[in-house]
Amino acid sequence: MIDSATSAGRRVPLLEVDDLHTWFELRQWGFRRVGTVHAVDGVSLALAHGEAVAFVGESGCGKSSLARTLLGLHRPTQGEVRFDGQALAGLGKADMKAYRAKVGYVQQDPFGALPPFLDVRRILAEPLIVHGVTDRTERERRIRAVLEEVRLGPVDEVLGKFPHMLSGGQQQRVVIARALVLEPVMIIADEPVSMLDASVRVEILDLLRRIQSERELTLVFITHDLSTVRHYAERIFVMYAGRVVESAPVDELLDHPQHPYTLALLSALSDPDADNALRLREVPGGEPPSLIHPPSGCRFHPRCPQAMAGLCDRDEPIEFTPRPGHVSACWLYQ
Amino acid sequence: MIIERLRAGWVELRRYPSALMGLGIIAGLLMLALYTVIAIPYPQALEAWRGGEAWRMHPVNAEPLWLDRLKGGDAPSTLIIEHDAEEVEETMFTGGRRLRIPLAFDFGYADFPGEMNLFLRAEDHAEAPFARLSWLTPDGRDISLGGHRLQPRHRVSISQDRELTRRLGGLAPHIGLFADPASDAVPEVLPGRYRLVLDVVVFDEQADIDATLVVYGRVHGIAGTDHQRRELSLALMWGTPVALAFGLIAAVGTTLTTLVIAAMGVWYRGWVDALIQRLTEVNMILPLLPILVMVGTLYSTSIWLMLGVVVVLGIFSAGIKTYRAMLLPIREAPYIEAARAYGASDMRIVLRYMIPRILPVLIPTFVTLIPTFVFLEASLAVLGLGDPVLPTWGKVLNDAQTQSALYNGYTYWVVAPALLLMLTGLGFAMLGFAMDRVFNPRLRNL
């Protein structure tokens, strides 16, 4: 069994990821291997109890694959994920189920994430039933409590509603409630607000942040939106082509970005300043790299304005520490 | 919940008159089936349908009574005249008795009877009694029907008496005996009181004679009779539960297994899915009817075996492809991924999250599937592969066909079972199409 109580406190990391690779094989006719997608390609990190972190990167950089691997939905091709010191790969069926209760999952599309033929009561009861909460009144009590917690009311009315009767924001609150109902120690939120109206994004992000601090949860945000990250995460990991290229505490990274890719991401942010209207921005050209045939050396080098021929296109950069607490995988800081 | 969805569907369904009519027809058939099963227990029905002596008092190939009256006819019903012990005149002589048994009846129909039989019982007689039969018409003529030495169970087929036919001027006895001598070319019925008198010499002090005259009619009951004197209503009534049960079991059996197998293939993918798909493709080109004919010819035509073969061959049917196509996008739905993330088992995901999603679309298909199996069972019976002992609609049609019912003018024999089959098809089709409108989102706003 996984017991988080034994490792309370911040000294022991809750989640450790060690040289994680998640590859998908492309097959033709159902059996002939024609290629491999290197979705996650060598990620190592450690998350402490109660920490809120964000993974940032453009579409197809492998951040969702990383999230699913952490959730145990994908089997890692290489490397391992350790939760409370125990490797996920070594868990038996019952332990894996217990792990699933400890990790909540908030998805991107709230409507798709809710079964359309079940009402809210049933949707929230399902995880409890799966995890053996057989007492009906106990289930009802926990469902009501969690709905109160996500501020979805009036509870009596909401319980009997079907997903299509709720607004996008309300749906996402139900999704969050479902992730919380098993009382997890960690929440993985994969772009939790990208499909919501701008007006409710902040509410949902504030809600997640509040619940995270109240419950002392470890919160993993997956997002492509650097502009909101500062308020909801303590640490940022920037991902590019299946790898973490830069990581640092949030203020440090946003104020002193080191990696050329992070610089490019930040310069692409929209900034509501009238002076910007006529100013052209320097955004590196090119497309996100192919994950089937990733570029040699540093994966960013074909798009990097500061690429050094003979080095960046040949050797993979190792992790450097240009500033205290700031890790960047770029030969510039050799 | 799925229940609520169905309840909402029902509310909407009530707005369709065709759905209500279909439901009415199905309810009627169900009630008939229920009544039949209670009123005529299964072993009794089988025993009766086997035919034979039990039906000897029934006419052959008689039309339904109402049909004849509707056409303005006045064909006779069957008259059964039992002998009355009080009217028997008895005289003793040394070594025996002389009995005079009158069997009298009024005949007022405009049409002649279909046949005449006299059933005599002379049981426990030391020596066979001798009977002389004479026919007394209302106008006082006395026609001799000859003499018979009586077996313990004796049957005098008056209609078959060639000699009598000759004496009546070529008219069959059941016509000639009732004909008005005044009518010339076309014989007409002479109405009035007829009497058949038996003069019996009994060589026994005690033993008795039992006589029953049956003047067979040309009409019988609500559905008529067949060539074996059996009431068609028995087969038409018993055909209802058999047809509904066959259709329902076959439809449920094939739909459920097909659905679960398709869902398994979609969920596990890989070789499981490939195996299911290849099996389906092979099975799809196997012709169902010839296989059933083969099984029926080589093994048995028991309805249960046929049902089994239909369901087994129906498992890997084209439905798998349809369900697979519907389930594939559902498999990738985020809520399925969410269910995996909170630890729902494969079984739970397939049965509780994937299948319920397509169930509403499936119900109308299922409803319209029922009559196709009912028709299949009837077709098998018409082909001579019906259950040999069970009375069913298809068997009635099969008998009608082998007896050339339409050629002989027995339309009722074909029309009644065909009408019931059509009614079944109509009821389920009307309900099914209306349900399709309600439950199938793509047809919703048309």
Interface residues (C-beta under 8 A of the other chain):
Chain A: G30 R68 L71 G72 L73 M96 K97 R100 A101 V103 Y105 Q107 Q108 D109 G112 A113 L114 P115 P116 F117 L118 D119 R122 E126 P127 V130 H131 V175 R178 L182
Chain B: M1 I2 E4 R5 G270 A274 A333 P334 Y335 E337 A338 A339 R340 A341 Y342 G343 A344 S345 R348 Y353 P356 R357
